[in-house]
Amino acid sequence: MIHFRPATQDDSEFLFRLKKQTLMEYITLIWGWNEEVQRHFHQKNFNPKNYRIIQKDGREIGCLSVEEHSGKYTLNIIEIAPEYQNKGIGRILIRDLINKVLQEKKDVELQVLQVNHKAFRLYRSLEFILKSETDTHYQMVYHSR
């Protein structure tokens, strides 16, 4: 069973390690991984109120960050520890968000690194559509209407 708890300042190191486990491969492909730069960026931008820690069987296995603003939701972050990936957890969590926005008749937006083909395929399979792109990211949207 999946549970959530609010993140605290004490989760900062866990979330940095999680980012490293889940995104280092992709960040390296685009910009190169610089541990000092990434740690500084994390420390500067980490705000626990923006995160929920995903737990399974009492263990922290990931994080989720969703914001509501301007009549829509933004899926900022969904990171699942590698040993829990490919088990449908991310798909379930995103479907839960889609069900919520369908009830509220709102859209969900997100961005994904272009080199993260696995995540892009997941979002496409959940009926997110490509809205626009930058040099590094795809912006995608799920329309509830």
C-alpha positions in Angstrom: 0.0 0.0 0.0 1.2 3.5 -0.9 1.1 6.3 1.6 2.2 9.9 1.6 3.6 12.1 4.3 4.6 15.7 4.1 8.3 16.3 3.6 10.3 18.0 6.3 13.7 19.8 6.2 15.2 16.4 7.4 14.3 14.9 4.0 16.6 17.2 2.1 19.4 14.6 1.9 17.0 11.8 1.0 15.6 13.9 -1.8 19.0 14.9 -3.2 20.1 11.2 -3.2 16.7 10.3 -4.9 17.3 12.9 -7.6 20.8 11.6 -8.1 19.5 8.0 -8.5 16.6 8.9 -10.8 17.9 11.8 -12.9 21.7 11.8 -12.9 21.7 9.7 -16.1 19.6 12.2 -18.0 21.2 15.3 -16.5 24.6 13.9 -17.5 23.5 13.5 -21.1 22.4 17.1 -21.3 24.6 19.2 -19.1 26.9 16.8 -17.4 26.6 15.9 -13.7 28.5 18.2 -11.4 27.9 17.1 -7.8 28.8 20.5 -6.3 26.5 22.4 -8.7 23.6 19.9 -8.3 23.9 20.0 -4.5 24.0 23.8 -4.4 21.0 24.0 -6.7 19.1 21.5 -4.5 20.0 23.3 -1.3 19.0 26.7 -2.8 15.7 25.5 -4.1 14.6 22.8 -1.6 11.4 23.8 0.1 9.8 20.9 2.0 6.3 22.3 1.7 6.4 21.5 -2.0 7.0 17.8 -1.6 5.2 14.7 -0.4 7.3 11.7 0.5 6.0 8.4 -1.0 6.1 5.5 1.3 5.5 1.8 0.8 5.6 -0.7 3.6 7.0 2.0 5.9 9.9 2.8 3.6 10.5 6.1 1.8 10.5 5.2 -1.9 10.0 8.4 -3.7 8.6 11.9 -3.8 5.8 13.8 -5.5 5.3 17.5 -6.0 2.1 18.8 -7.5 0.9 22.4 -7.4 -2.4 23.9 -8.2 -2.5 27.4 -9.7 -4.4 29.4 -12.3 -7.1 26.7 -12.6 -4.7 23.9 -13.4 -2.3 21.5 -11.8 1.4 21.2 -12.5 3.1 17.9 -11.8 6.5 19.2 -10.9 8.2 16.1 -9.7 7.6 12.4 -9.5 10.6 10.4 -8.6 10.5 6.7 -7.6 13.6 4.9 -6.3 15.0 2.6 -8.9 14.3 -0.6 -7.0 10.6 0.4 -7.0 10.4 1.4 -10.6 8.6 -0.6 -13.3 6.1 -1.9 -10.7 3.2 0.5 -11.7 3.6 2.9 -8.8 4.2 6.0 -10.9 1.4 5.1 -13.2 -1.0 4.6 -10.3 0.0 8.0 -8.7 -0.4 9.8 -12.0 -3.8 8.1 -12.7 -4.9 9.3 -9.2 -4.0 12.8 -10.2 -5.8 12.5 -13.5 -9.0 11.2 -11.7 -8.8 14.2 -9.4 -8.5 16.7 -12.3 -11.3 15.0 -14.2 -13.6 15.6 -11.3 -12.5 19.2 -11.0 -12.4 19.7 -14.8 -8.9 21.0 -14.7 -5.8 20.2 -16.7 -2.4 18.8 -15.6 0.8 20.1 -17.1 4.3 18.8 -16.7 7.6 18.9 -18.3 10.0 16.0 -19.0 13.6 15.9 -20.2 13.6 14.9 -23.9 16.3 12.3 -23.2 14.0 10.6 -20.6 12.3 8.4 -23.1 10.9 6.0 -20.5 9.0 8.8 -18.7 7.9 10.4 -22.0 6.4 7.0 -23.0 4.6 6.7 -19.6 3.0 10.2 -20.0 2.0 9.5 -23.6 0.4 6.2 -22.5 -1.6 8.1 -19.9 -2.9 10.4 -22.7 -0.7 13.5 -22.0 -0.1 15.3 -25.2 2.9 17.3 -26.4 2.2 21.0 -26.0 5.6 22.5 -26.8 9.3 21.9 -26.4 12.5 23.6 -25.5 16.0 22.5 -26.3 15.9 20.1 -23.4 12.3 19.5 -22.3 8.9 18.5 -23.6 6.0 20.4 -22.1 3.0 18.1 -21.9 -0.6 18.5 -20.9 -3.5 16.3 -19.9 -6.8 18.0 -20.8 -9.7 17.0 -18.6 -12.3 18.7 -20.8 
